[in-house]
Amino acid sequence: MSARPREIDELVKLCQTPVYAMAQAKVRPADTGVCYGAEPVNLVRRDLFDAMMSSTSNRFEDRCKVLLAHVVNLTYCPEESLPVIKKKLSHFSSEVKIKWKAAQYKKRFLIENKNWLDTQISFPLYSTPPSTSTGRPSVDFMSSSERSKRRKTETLRSDSSSSELVYAAQMNLRAEGQTDAATVVKEMGFSTPTRPRRYKTAFKLQDKQVKQLTEDEGLSMFVEAKLNVHHLRKLPKRKSKSLSPEVIDLLLPPQKDSHRNDSETSDEEDDSSESEYEDDE
């Protein structure tokens, strides 16, 4: 077999997402074939356009490579069938380029080509031939032990960089419809170094639940610690969350009515002045 072109090697490496590569660990691309009895893969043009726009590069050629990798991953296309996929995508890419130049802006492009983007393109579905092995049945990757996972991904990890693995993972998640997970993976892998730490901190704070004390527990805690009302009022808000409003109302003295106090004070002053007047008489 002749050596594969460099473009094919790069494409195959890009398509080696963790899920796809492990499912095909024992099957070489040259051993795969078209599954003629299966339904074709129908992809909406809008999804293909989104795959192109997910590229971090602004060069049209790079966006086309990302689109090709996306379709190859969905159709399980072997390298000898790449010309079929390329021919279909070449026509689609040319149409996108013409329509994009006419619209000039993404928002206008989506509005003016809504009907065109909602139509589908059919691609042949490729699959591996049925296995005739009578040996030990394969175990699902997620059900495997940590040692087995390391062994199955050894080649993938040694041949690909962290950036390639992160990019392949987010593209595979997007193809499966898990857009939120794909966005998180993309931000974790290609954002600032502090972004993962902030995600981790926010996740821990969200899961941390504060247990509120009952009235008896709150009263017992204050008595045993020999605390008073002054300590309760100085308690930071972040620490007072463990005390329910009922506990705080129980420990704090009732608020006096300022209007009532002023009225009572005024009455006392009037009585005092009358008493002094009577004494003078």
C-alpha positions as a Markdown table, in Angstrom:
| # | Residue | x | y | z |
|---|---|---|---|---|
| 1 | Met | 0.0 | 0.0 | 0.0 |
| 2 | Ser | 1.4 | 3.4 | -0.9 |
| 3 | Ala | 2.0 | 6.0 | 1.7 |
| 4 | Arg | -0.9 | 8.2 | 2.6 |
| 5 | Pro | -0.7 | 11.9 | 1.7 |
| 6 | Arg | 0.1 | 14.3 | 4.5 |
| 7 | Glu | -3.3 | 15.9 | 4.2 |
| 8 | Ile | -4.9 | 12.5 | 4.9 |
| 9 | Asp | -2.7 | 11.9 | 8.0 |
| 10 | Glu | -3.6 | 15.3 | 9.4 |
| 11 | Leu | -7.3 | 14.7 | 8.8 |
| 12 | Val | -7.3 | 11.2 | 10.3 |
| 13 | Lys | -5.5 | 12.6 | 13.4 |
| 14 | Leu | -8.1 | 15.4 | 13.7 |
| 15 | Cys | -10.9 | 12.9 | 13.5 |
| 16 | Gln | -9.5 | 10.7 | 16.3 |
| 17 | Thr | -11.8 | 11.9 | 19.0 |
| 18 | Pro | -11.7 | 9.8 | 22.2 |
| 19 | Val | -15.1 | 8.1 | 21.6 |
| 20 | Tyr | -14.5 | 7.4 | 17.9 |
| 21 | Ala | -10.9 | 6.3 | 18.2 |
| 22 | Met | -11.6 | 3.8 | 21.0 |
| 23 | Ala | -14.6 | 2.3 | 19.2 |
| 24 | Gln | -12.3 | 1.8 | 16.2 |
| 25 | Ala | -9.2 | 0.7 | 18.1 |
| 26 | Lys | -9.0 | -2.7 | 16.4 |
| 27 | Val | -10.2 | -1.7 | 12.9 |
| 28 | Arg | -7.9 | 0.2 | 10.5 |
| 29 | Pro | -9.5 | 2.7 | 8.1 |
| 30 | Ala | -8.5 | 0.6 | 5.1 |
| 31 | Asp | -10.6 | -2.3 | 6.5 |
| 32 | Thr | -13.8 | -0.3 | 6.6 |
| 33 | Gly | -16.4 | -0.3 | 3.9 |
| 34 | Val | -19.7 | 1.2 | 3.0 |
| 35 | Cys | -22.8 | -0.2 | 4.8 |
| 36 | Tyr | -25.1 | -0.3 | 1.8 |
| 37 | Gly | -28.1 | -1.4 | 3.8 |
| 38 | Ala | -28.0 | 1.5 | 6.2 |
| 39 | Glu | -29.8 | 4.8 | 5.8 |
| 40 | Pro | -27.7 | 7.7 | 4.5 |
| 41 | Val | -26.6 | 10.5 | 6.9 |
| 42 | Asn | -28.8 | 13.5 | 6.4 |
| 43 | Leu | -27.2 | 16.7 | 7.6 |
| 44 | Val | -28.8 | 20.1 | 7.7 |
| 45 | Arg | -26.9 | 22.8 | 5.9 |
| 46 | Arg | -27.2 | 25.0 | 9.0 |
| 47 | Asp | -25.3 | 22.4 | 11.1 |
| 48 | Leu | -22.6 | 22.2 | 8.4 |
| 49 | Phe | -22.3 | 26.0 | 8.5 |
| 50 | Asp | -22.0 | 26.0 | 12.3 |
| 51 | Ala | -19.3 | 23.4 | 12.1 |
| 52 | Met | -17.3 | 25.7 | 9.7 |
| 53 | Met | -17.8 | 28.7 | 12.0 |
| 54 | Ser | -16.6 | 26.8 | 15.0 |
| 55 | Ser | -13.1 | 26.9 | 13.7 |
| 56 | Thr | -10.7 | 29.2 | 15.6 |
| 57 | Ser | -9.1 | 30.3 | 12.3 |
| 58 | Asn | -10.6 | 33.0 | 10.1 |
| 59 | Arg | -9.1 | 31.5 | 6.9 |
| 60 | Phe | -11.8 | 29.9 | 4.7 |
| 61 | Glu | -9.5 | 27.0 | 3.8 |
| 62 | Asp | -9.1 | 26.1 | 7.5 |
| 63 | Arg | -12.8 | 26.3 | 8.0 |
| 64 | Cys | -13.3 | 23.9 | 5.2 |
| 65 | Lys | -10.9 | 21.4 | 6.8 |
| 66 | Val | -12.8 | 21.6 | 10.0 |
| 67 | Leu | -16.0 | 20.9 | 8.1 |
| 68 | Leu | -14.5 | 17.9 | 6.4 |
| 69 | Ala | -13.3 | 16.5 | 9.7 |
| 70 | His | -16.8 | 17.0 | 11.1 |
| 71 | Val | -18.5 | 15.1 | 8.3 |
| 72 | Val | -15.8 | 12.3 | 8.2 |
| 73 | Asn | -16.4 | 11.8 | 11.9 |
| 74 | Leu | -20.2 | 11.5 | 11.5 |
| 75 | Thr | -20.1 | 9.2 | 8.5 |
| 76 | Tyr | -17.1 | 7.0 | 9.7 |
| 77 | Cys | -15.6 | 7.7 | 6.2 |
| 78 | Pro | -12.4 | 5.7 | 5.4 |
| 79 | Glu | -9.5 | 7.4 | 3.6 |
| 80 | Glu | -10.2 | 5.7 | 0.3 |
| 81 | Ser | -13.7 | 7.3 | 0.2 |
| 82 | Leu | -12.7 | 10.8 | 1.1 |
| 83 | Pro | -13.0 | 12.0 | -2.5 |
| 84 | Val | -16.8 | 11.3 | -2.3 |
| 85 | Ile | -17.2 | 13.5 | 0.8 |
| 86 | Lys | -14.9 | 16.2 | -0.5 |
| 87 | Lys | -16.9 | 16.5 | -3.8 |
| 88 | Lys | -20.1 | 17.1 | -1.9 |
| 89 | Leu | -18.6 | 19.5 | 0.6 |
| 90 | Ser | -16.8 | 21.4 | -2.2 |
| 91 | His | -20.1 | 22.3 | -3.8 |
| 92 | Phe | -21.5 | 23.3 | -0.4 |
| 93 | Ser | -18.4 | 25.4 | 0.5 |
| 94 | Ser | -18.6 | 27.2 | -2.8 |
| 95 | Glu | -22.2 | 28.2 | -2.2 |
| 96 | Val | -21.4 | 29.4 | 1.3 |
| 97 | Lys | -18.6 | 31.5 | -0.1 |
| 98 | Ile | -20.8 | 33.2 | -2.7 |
| 99 | Lys | -23.7 | 33.8 | -0.3 |
| 100 | Trp | -21.4 | 35.1 | 2.4 |
| 101 | Lys | -19.8 | 37.7 | 0.0 |
| 102 | Ala | -23.3 | 38.8 | -0.9 |
| 103 | Ala | -24.4 | 39.2 | 2.7 |
| 104 | Gln | -21.1 | 40.4 | 4.2 |
| 105 | Tyr | -22.4 | 39.9 | 7.7 |
| 106 | Lys | -23.4 | 36.7 | 9.6 |
| 107 | Lys | -26.7 | 38.1 | 10.8 |
| 108 | Arg | -27.8 | 39.1 | 7.3 |
| 109 | Phe | -26.4 | 35.8 | 5.9 |
| 110 | Leu | -28.6 | 33.8 | 8.3 |
| 111 | Ile | -31.7 | 35.8 | 7.5 |
| 112 | Glu | -31.4 | 35.9 | 3.7 |
| 113 | Asn | -30.5 | 32.2 | 3.4 |
| 114 | Lys | -32.8 | 30.8 | 6.1 |
| 115 | Asn | -34.6 | 28.4 | 3.7 |
| 116 | Trp | -31.4 | 27.3 | 2.1 |
| 117 | Leu | -29.8 | 26.6 | 5.5 |
| 118 | Asp | -32.8 | 24.5 | 6.6 |
| 119 | Thr | -32.5 | 22.0 | 3.8 |
| 120 | Gln | -30.5 | 18.8 | 4.1 |
| 121 | Ile | -27.6 | 17.2 | 2.3 |
| 122 | Ser | -27.2 | 13.4 | 2.2 |
| 123 | Phe | -23.9 | 11.6 | 2.8 |
| 124 | Pro | -23.2 | 7.9 | 2.6 |
| 125 | Leu | -22.8 | 6.1 | 5.9 |
| 126 | Tyr | -19.7 | 4.0 | 6.3 |
| 127 | Ser | -19.3 | 1.3 | 8.9 |
| 128 | Thr | -17.0 | -1.4 | 10.0 |
| 129 | Pro | -17.6 | -5.0 | 8.8 |
| 130 | Pro | -19.1 | -7.4 | 11.4 |
| 131 | Ser | -16.5 | -9.0 | 13.6 |
| 132 | Thr | -16.0 | -12.7 | 13.3 |
| 133 | Ser | -13.9 | -12.9 | 16.4 |
| 134 | Thr | -15.0 | -15.5 | 19.0 |
| 135 | Gly | -12.7 | -14.2 | 21.7 |
| 136 | Arg | -13.5 | -12.2 | 24.8 |
| 137 | Pro | -16.2 | -9.6 | 24.1 |
| 138 | Ser | -15.1 | -6.0 | 24.2 |
| 139 | Val | -16.0 | -3.9 | 27.3 |
| 140 | Asp | -17.5 | -0.5 | 27.0 |
| 141 | Phe | -14.9 | 2.2 | 27.5 |
| 142 | Met | -16.6 | 4.0 | 30.4 |
| 143 | Ser | -17.1 | 0.6 | 32.1 |
| 144 | Ser | -13.4 | -0.2 | 31.8 |
| 145 | Ser | -10.9 | 0.2 | 34.7 |
| 146 | Glu | -8.6 | 3.1 | 34.9 |
| 147 | Arg | -5.7 | 0.9 | 33.8 |
| 148 | Ser | -7.6 | -0.3 | 30.7 |
| 149 | Lys | -8.6 | 3.3 | 29.9 |
| 150 | Arg | -4.9 | 4.4 | 30.0 |
| 151 | Arg | -3.9 | 1.4 | 27.8 |
| 152 | Lys | -6.7 | 2.1 | 25.2 |
| 153 | Thr | -5.8 | 5.8 | 25.0 |
| 154 | Glu | -2.0 | 5.4 | 25.0 |
| 155 | Thr | -1.6 | 5.7 | 21.3 |
| 156 | Leu | -4.1 | 8.6 | 21.1 |
| 157 | Arg | -2.4 | 10.5 | 23.9 |
| 158 | Ser | 1.1 | 9.9 | 22.4 |
| 159 | Asp | 0.2 | 10.9 | 18.9 |
| 160 | Ser | -1.9 | 14.0 | 19.7 |
| 161 | Ser | -1.3 | 17.1 | 21.7 |
| 162 | Ser | -3.5 | 18.4 | 24.5 |
| 163 | Ser | -4.9 | 21.1 | 22.2 |
| 164 | Glu | -5.8 | 18.6 | 19.5 |
| 165 | Leu | -7.5 | 16.3 | 22.0 |
| 166 | Val | -9.5 | 19.2 | 23.5 |
| 167 | Tyr | -10.5 | 20.4 | 20.1 |
| 168 | Ala | -11.5 | 16.9 | 18.9 |
| 169 | Ala | -13.5 | 16.3 | 22.1 |
| 170 | Gln | -15.5 | 19.6 | 21.8 |
| 171 | Met | -16.2 | 18.9 | 18.1 |
| 172 | Asn | -17.4 | 15.4 | 18.9 |
| 173 | Leu | -19.7 | 16.7 | 21.6 |
| 174 | Arg | -21.1 | 19.3 | 19.3 |
| 175 | Ala | -21.8 | 16.6 | 16.7 |
| 176 | Glu | -23.7 | 14.6 | 19.3 |
| 177 | Gly | -25.9 | 17.6 | 20.1 |
| 178 | Gln | -24.2 | 18.4 | 23.5 |
| 179 | Thr | -23.6 | 22.0 | 22.7 |
| 180 | Asp | -23.3 | 23.2 | 26.3 |
| 181 | Ala | -20.7 | 20.5 | 27.1 |
| 182 | Ala | -18.8 | 21.4 | 23.9 |
| 183 | Thr | -18.8 | 25.1 | 25.0 |
| 184 | Val | -17.4 | 24.3 | 28.4 |
| 185 | Val | -14.7 | 22.0 | 27.0 |
| 186 | Lys | -13.7 | 24.7 | 24.5 |
| 187 | Glu | -13.5 | 27.4 | 27.2 |
| 188 | Met | -11.5 | 25.1 | 29.5 |
| 189 | Gly | -9.0 | 24.2 | 26.8 |
| 190 | Phe | -8.5 | 27.4 | 24.9 |
| 191 | Ser | -9.2 | 30.2 | 27.4 |
| 192 | Thr | -7.0 | 31.9 | 29.9 |
| 193 | Pro | -5.1 | 29.7 | 32.4 |
| 194 | Thr | -7.2 | 31.0 | 35.3 |
| 195 | Arg | -10.6 | 30.1 | 33.7 |
| 196 | Pro | -10.5 | 26.4 | 34.8 |
| 197 | Arg | -9.7 | 27.4 | 38.3 |
| 198 | Arg | -12.6 | 29.8 | 38.4 |
| 199 | Tyr | -15.0 | 27.1 | 37.0 |
| 200 | Lys | -13.8 | 24.7 | 39.7 |
| 201 | Thr | -14.3 | 27.3 | 42.5 |
| 202 | Ala | -17.8 | 28.2 | 41.2 |
| 203 | Phe | -18.8 | 24.6 | 40.9 |
| 204 | Lys | -17.7 | 23.9 | 44.5 |
| 205 | Leu | -19.6 | 26.9 | 45.9 |
| 206 | Gln | -22.7 | 25.9 | 44.0 |
| 207 | Asp | -22.7 | 22.4 | 45.4 |
| 208 | Lys | -21.9 | 23.5 | 48.9 |
| 209 | Gln | -25.1 | 23.5 | 51.0 |
| 210 | Val | -25.4 | 25.4 | 54.3 |
| 211 | Lys | -27.3 | 23.6 | 57.0 |
| 212 | Gln | -29.5 | 25.9 | 59.1 |
| 213 | Leu | -29.7 | 25.4 | 62.8 |
| 214 | Thr | -33.0 | 24.9 | 64.5 |
| 215 | Glu | -34.1 | 27.2 | 67.3 |
| 216 | Asp | -32.9 | 24.8 | 70.0 |
| 217 | Glu | -29.6 | 24.3 | 68.3 |
| 218 | Gly | -29.0 | 28.0 | 67.8 |
| 219 | Leu | -29.9 | 28.9 | 71.4 |
| 220 | Ser | -27.7 | 26.0 | 72.7 |
| 221 | Met | -24.8 | 27.2 | 70.6 |
| 222 | Phe | -25.0 | 30.7 | 71.9 |
| 223 | Val | -25.3 | 29.7 | 75.5 |
| 224 | Glu | -22.4 | 27.2 | 75.4 |
| 225 | Ala | -20.2 | 29.8 | 73.6 |
| 226 | Lys | -21.2 | 32.5 | 76.1 |
| 227 | Leu | -22.2 | 34.9 | 73.3 |
| 228 | Asn | -24.5 | 37.8 | 73.6 |
| 229 | Val | -26.6 | 40.0 | 71.3 |
| 230 | His | -23.6 | 42.2 | 70.4 |
| 231 | His | -21.8 | 39.1 | 69.0 |
| 232 | Leu | -24.9 | 38.1 | 66.9 |
| 233 | Arg | -25.2 | 41.5 | 65.4 |
| 234 | Lys | -21.5 | 41.6 | 64.5 |
| 235 | Leu | -21.7 | 38.1 | 62.9 |
| 236 | Pro | -20.7 | 38.3 | 59.2 |
| 237 | Lys | -23.5 | 37.6 | 56.7 |
| 238 | Arg | -21.6 | 34.6 | 55.2 |
| 239 | Lys | -21.6 | 32.9 | 58.6 |
| 240 | Ser | -25.1 | 33.9 | 59.7 |
| 241 | Lys | -26.6 | 31.9 | 56.8 |
| 242 | Ser | -26.5 | 28.9 | 59.0 |
| 243 | Leu | -29.0 | 30.6 | 61.3 |
| 244 | Ser | -32.6 | 30.7 | 60.2 |
| 245 | Pro | -34.7 | 33.9 | 60.6 |
| 246 | Glu | -36.6 | 32.2 | 63.5 |
| 247 | Val | -33.4 | 31.6 | 65.4 |
| 248 | Ile | -32.2 | 35.2 | 64.9 |
| 249 | Asp | -35.6 | 36.5 | 66.1 |
| 250 | Leu | -35.4 | 34.3 | 69.1 |
| 251 | Leu | -31.9 | 35.5 | 70.1 |
| 252 | Leu | -32.4 | 39.2 | 69.4 |
| 253 | Pro | -34.5 | 41.3 | 71.8 |
| 254 | Pro | -37.8 | 42.6 | 70.4 |
| 255 | Gln | -37.5 | 46.0 | 68.7 |
| 256 | Lys | -39.2 | 48.8 | 70.6 |
| 257 | Asp | -41.7 | 51.1 | 69.0 |
| 258 | Ser | -39.9 | 54.4 | 68.7 |
| 259 | His | -43.2 | 56.3 | 68.2 |
| 260 | Arg | -44.6 | 54.8 | 71.3 |
| 261 | Asn | -41.5 | 55.5 | 73.3 |
| 262 | Asp | -41.6 | 59.2 | 72.2 |
| 263 | Ser | -45.3 | 59.4 | 73.3 |
| 264 | Glu | -44.6 | 57.9 | 76.7 |
| 265 | Thr | -41.7 | 60.2 | 77.2 |
| 266 | Ser | -43.8 | 63.2 | 76.3 |
| 267 | Asp | -46.6 | 62.1 | 78.7 |
| 268 | Glu | -44.1 | 61.7 | 81.5 |
| 269 | Glu | -42.7 | 65.2 | 80.9 |
| 270 | Asp | -46.2 | 66.7 | 81.0 |
| 271 | Asp | -47.0 | 64.9 | 84.3 |
| 272 | Ser | -43.8 | 66.2 | 85.7 |
| 273 | Ser | -44.5 | 69.8 | 84.7 |
| 274 | Glu | -48.0 | 69.6 | 86.1 |
| 275 | Ser | -46.7 | 68.3 | 89.4 |
| 276 | Glu | -44.1 | 71.1 | 89.7 |
| 277 | Tyr | -46.9 | 73.7 | 88.9 |
| 278 | Glu | -49.1 | 72.3 | 91.6 |
| 279 | Asp | -46.2 | 72.4 | 94.2 |
| 280 | Asp | -45.6 | 76.0 | 93.3 |
| 281 | Glu | -49.2 | 76.8 | 94.1 |
